[in-house]
Amino acid sequence: MSIQLQPEVQPVQQTQVQPLWTRKHLLGLEDLSADEINRILDDAERFRLQTQDGRKLSVLSGTTTANLFFENSTRTRTSFSLAARRLGGDVIDFSASTSSVSKGETIIDTAKTIEAMHAHAIVVRHHTPGTPHLLSQNLRCSVINAGDGPHEHPTQGLLDIFTIRQHRQKVAGLTVALVGDIAHSRTARSNIWGLKKLGAHVIVCGPATLVSKKWETLGVEVSYSLDEILPRCDVLNLLRIQFERQQTRPFPSVREYVHLYAMNMARLRRAKDDILIMAPGPINRGVELTPDVADGPHSVILDQVTNGLYIRMAVLHLCIGAGKRGEA
Ligand code: CP
């Protein structure tokens, strides 16, 4: 197999009539329709074209977005901040480790305190599944889920799908494999909901301790052999082994995991010529994939990071900006 350079990324044809957006919150992709997902992707593409040269817009002027992160983040937190600022909004950056949470303040009281400073959106990441849902029932402002434990990470799912659509001009009919720590992955759940709704065939693949047969109830194929599924895959999304969420080690050694599941150059030679290599990040270099694959011509990992900015612009605009009124 010869490795081919990625073709130049083409703008995606947008749908002509935009479905009306009626949601105040973005809590997950499980609840969204295909039309709603496409609306976010189309708006993100419009923001990409309008701001990729660094231009700022003013569509969020007069709004405040608060980042309420109880878990660490590099990509999600900074891109929500930058997205709000690029669209003319203000940002409150809250860090749980230096806040009054350490004095015993509850998460609802903390969020209400931030809301009282006239926040229009609270972007929350928390280790407990359902935290964004709880806040949405107790606040007047919009709540956006930036990752709730192993449950959902909707903007990650959206930016992954946006990146696939950007490079392949479609999602329907593609075979997308999510490989690795499926059990603890909020990214896996959001990808599955979104990809299935847009017509992709989804495979979850990894060690049996991290990939239960129960995933088949979500309409996905379950595999324990990367080598068996590899020739069929259009996209591999390599999920990080989340050692911090595991009570016991799910496989005898990292070396064994690498032998069976790491994407390396030998495996790449057996894959489709135009396979897309993705990873939500952060990556464990040498575990989920080798550095030559991570930095090679099939990798779109940094495109995912860039596209996160446009997806978060679209989500903020729809939930707290003019988008929620159906305007452009
Ligand atoms: N992919 C992702 O959510 O990255 P961060 O944890 O750096 O935000």
Residues whose N, C-alpha, C, O or C-beta is under 5 A from the ligand:
A	BS01	CP	N72 S73 T74 R75 T76 R77 P280 G281 P282
